[in-house]
Amino acid sequence: MSRTVYVARKAGQLFATLFFIAAFNFCLFRILPGSPLTLLARKGNLSADVVARLTSLFGLDKPLWQQFLIYLQNLATAEFGISMTFRRRVIDVISERLVNSFMLLALASVFVIAIGISCGIVAAMRRGTALDRTIVVSSMAGWSFPTFWTGLIAIIVFGTYLHMFPISGIVTPGMRYATSWAETVDILRHLFLPTLTLIIVDTAQFSLVTRSALVDVFTEDYILTARAKGLSENQVLSRHAMPNAMLPIMTTTALYVSLLIGGAIEVETVFSFPGMGKLMYDSVLLRDYPILEASFFLFAAFTVFANFVTDVMYMIVDPRVKSL
């Protein structure tokens, strides 16, 4: 199978999955109990005339198949409706929060992946030593900590007792910044504790997977041959071991992207961080279905796209994949 055919097949699976997600999302929020018009009113009773006008305005008087087609058209144009809580377009509310979540998750992901892979390499290269056991035990301990509990401990230690970092928000309320650099520093200080929490909890999976993959690779005959040729350990690692250990690491990265959404909800809620996770948590409490519907679809689409990119990377790293 050629690379073009492989990518085209994966792209077809991507769009088919997105269509299924859209259909599931459409049905899920229409089988929930209660009338959406009642939720829109929030308080008081609506007269029959108002109910009729709103029903026509939102297209609820149309057959379900027509509503679904309108829903797909709105998805294609990023039109997710009006938030029942903010009384604004959903896409505008999400756009503001998405930037904050992207800063937090991107910063955390860089450190998690870099530290985790580095620790895994060191543990594999020093297999059986005290350093190896220390990395494995600390990784297992960090992985076992609940995200919300780790965040609370970080707040108590670094916020309450040491007063080193702020414990909520993304900027200091009422602060007027003399320069853009001062604002950046304030944002980074607010990002520190949520990022640290994600690093403590999530680094372990990369460390353990990298160590396990490299330990298996180091037992292969071509590694023995490379060492017999006089290559240094760093050359053996970079030229032979790491390229052949990349597939499980890439798989872990794809799974990490999927699980990161759940971690973001917990971390942002604990630290009152104004991101997508906190927005989804508040929307559940306030039953803001348009926000939830859009958030679920965007997160699911992002996860599916991340898996698509991983499949393409598989083909690049290991050409044998495209024949499967």
N, C-alpha and C positions, 0 to 999 in steps of 0.2 A: 504494500500500500504506500502510495506516494505521500509526501508531506502535505500537499495541497488537499488531497482527498481526506487525510486524517483530520486536518484542521476544519475542513468543511463539515465533516461528520460531527465533530465536537461542537461546532457552531450551531448545527441543526439541533443537537441535543440541548444546547443552551437556550435557544428560543422556545423549544418545546417545554422545557422546564419552567421558563418564565411565564408561558401561557398557562400552565397548570397552576402556578403560584397565584397568578391574577384571578383565575377562576375560583380557586379555593378561598382567596381573600374576599372576593365578591360574595360568595355564598356564606362565609363564616359570619360576617357582620349583618347578614339579613336573616339569620336564623336565631340571633340573640333575642331574648325576651324584651318586650317593651317597644313602643313606637318611637321612631327617630324624631318625629314631630314633637312628641312630648318631651324628649330630651332637649330638643332645640328650644322649647319654651322655658324649660328649667323650673319655672314657678307659675302657679295659676293654671286655670283651664282655658283652652282655646275654644272659641266659638266655631260653629260648623262652617261658616263662611271663610274664616281664617284657615281652618284645616283644609278646606277645598282648594284655596289659593296656594297654600304651601305645598300641598300634594302635587298640584300641577306644576308649580315652580321647580320643584326638585325632581320632577319626572317620575314620581312614585305611582302615578296612575297608568303608566305604560306597562306592557307585558315584560316579564323578567328578561326575555331574550333581547328586547330593545334596550332595556336598562343596562344589560351586560355589554352591548355594542357601544353604548354611550360611555360606559365605564372604561372600556379599552381605548376609545378615542381620547378620553381625558388623561389616561395614563400616558399615552404617546405624547401628549402636550404638557405633561407634568402639572395637570390641573387636578388637585386632590380635594377641592371643595373649600368650605369655610369652617374654621375651628369653632366649636361650640363654646369653648372657654375664652379664647382670645378675640373672637369675633373678627378674625382676619383670615386671609388666604392661608391655607395650610402650608403651601410651599414657602411662603414668606417666613412663617414661624419656624419651620424645619431648617431653612437655610441659615438662620441666625444661630441655631443650636448646633447644626452640623459642623460649622467651622470650629467651634470650641471642642467638640468631640474628636474631630480630626487632629487637632493639635495634641490633645492628650493621648489618643491611641497611637498616633504616628510616633510620638516621642517615646512612649512606653515600648512600642514594638521594636524600635531600633535597638534600645538597650536590652530588652528581653532576648532577642535573637542573637545579638552580638555577645552578650555575657554568657548566655546558655551554651552556644556553640563553642565558645572559647573554653569554658569550664569542661565541656564534654571532651574536647581535644586533649586538654591537660590530663584529665582523668584516664583517658585511654592510653596516652603516652606513658603514664606512670601507674599502669595497672598493677594492683596488688599492694601498693605503697600506702602509707598513712594519708598522704595527700589525696589519693584516689578514694579511700574510704571516707575521708572528711567531705569531699565533694558529693559523693553518693548519699551519705546520710543527711547532709544539709539540704540537698535537693529534695529528697523524700519528705523531709520535715516541712520545707517551704511549700511543697505541692499539697500537703495535707491541711494547710491552714485555710479556713474559709476566707473568701475575699473580704466580706464585710467585717469579720473579726479582725483581720490584719489591718484594715483601714482604721478601725476604732483604736487599736493599740498604737498605731502611728499618730493618731490625733492626741491620745493621752500623753505619749512620750515626747513627741516633738512640738506639739502645740500647747498642751496644758502645763506640763512641767518645765520644759526647756524654753518654751516661747520662741522657738527658732523660725517656725514657718506658720503662715495662716492656715486655718483649718476648714475654710469654706469659701465658696465663690471663685471667681476667676480674676477679679481685681478688687482692690480696697475700696469700699463704698465712700463716695464723696471726695476721693483723692483727685487732686489736680496735678498733672505731670508737667514738669518744666521742659522735659525733652521726650522724644519718642523712645530713647534708650531707657529712661526711667520707667516708662510704662511697660516696656518689654521685660525689665527686671522684675517688676511687680507681678506680671503674668507668670513668669517662670517660677517665682516663689510660691504662687498659688498652685502651680502644676506639680511641684516637687512631691508632696505627700501622696496625691493620687497616683503619680507615676511610680513612686517607690513601692506602693502597695501592689501594683500590677507586676512590678519586677520581682518582688519577693515570691509571689504566688505562681507566676507563669514561667519564670526562668527554668524551673526544674525540668519541665518536659523536654526542652531543647537540650539541656545538659545530659539527661539520661538517654535520650534517643541517639544523640551524637556519639556518646560513649559506647553504647551497645553496637551501633553500626560500625564504628571504627574497630572495635575489638573483633568483630566478625571478619572484617576486611583484612586485618593484620594476620589472620590465620591462613590466608590464601597463598598459593604457591608463587604467584607473580610478585607478591611482596617480598618473599624470601629471595627470589631471583634479583629483584631490584637492590636488595641489601647486599647480595653476593657480588653485584657489579661495582660496589663501592659507593653507592649513593648515600648521602647523609640522611639522618632521620627526618630532617625538615624537607628534603627533596622527595623522600619516599612518601611523606604525608601529603605534600602539595601536588605531586605529579600522579600518584597512584592511589593513595588511600582515600583522600577527600572526594575526588571525582566519582569513585565507586560507592561512596557512602552518602551521596547527595539525595538519592531517591527517598529514603525514609525521612531525611531532614526536610525535604520539600513537602512530603505528605504531612508531617507535623506542622509545618507552616500553614498549609491550607486548613487543617483542622483548628489551628490556633485562631485563624481569622474568624472561623465560625463561632468558636467559644468566646472570643473576645467581646462579642456583643453582650452576652450575659454578664461578663465581668464589668463591662462599662456601666451597665444599669446599677449594679451593686456599688461600685466605687463612686459614681456620680451622685447616687442617693446619699451615701454616707457622708460625703464631703460637700453636699449641696452644690455640686458643680453644674453650671447651667449648660449641659450638653444634651445629646439625644437620649441618653439613658435616663437622666432625671426627667426629661420631658415625657418619655413613655411611662415612667412610674407615676407621675402626676396625672397623666391622661387616663390611666387605669382607675385611679381614685375618683377622678372627675367624670369618668365615662365619656371622655371626648373621643368618640369613635372615628371621626375623620382623621384626627392626628394618629391614632393607633393604626388605622387601616393603611395610611401612607407610610408610617414607620415600619410596619411589618413587611410591606412590599419592598421598600428600599433596602432594608437589611437582608431580606431573602435574596433579592437581586444581586446585592453586593457579594453575598456568600457564593452564589452560583457562578458569578463572574470570576471570583477568586479561584474557584475550582477549575474553571475553564482555562485560566492562565496557567494554573499548575499542570494541567494535562499537556498544554503546549510546551511548557518547560521540561516536562518528562521527555518529550520527543527530542528536544534539543540536547538534553544531558545524556539520554540513552536512546539512540536511534532504533533499538529493538522494540521499543514501546509501540511504535506505529504499526507494527505487524500483528499486534495482539487484537 
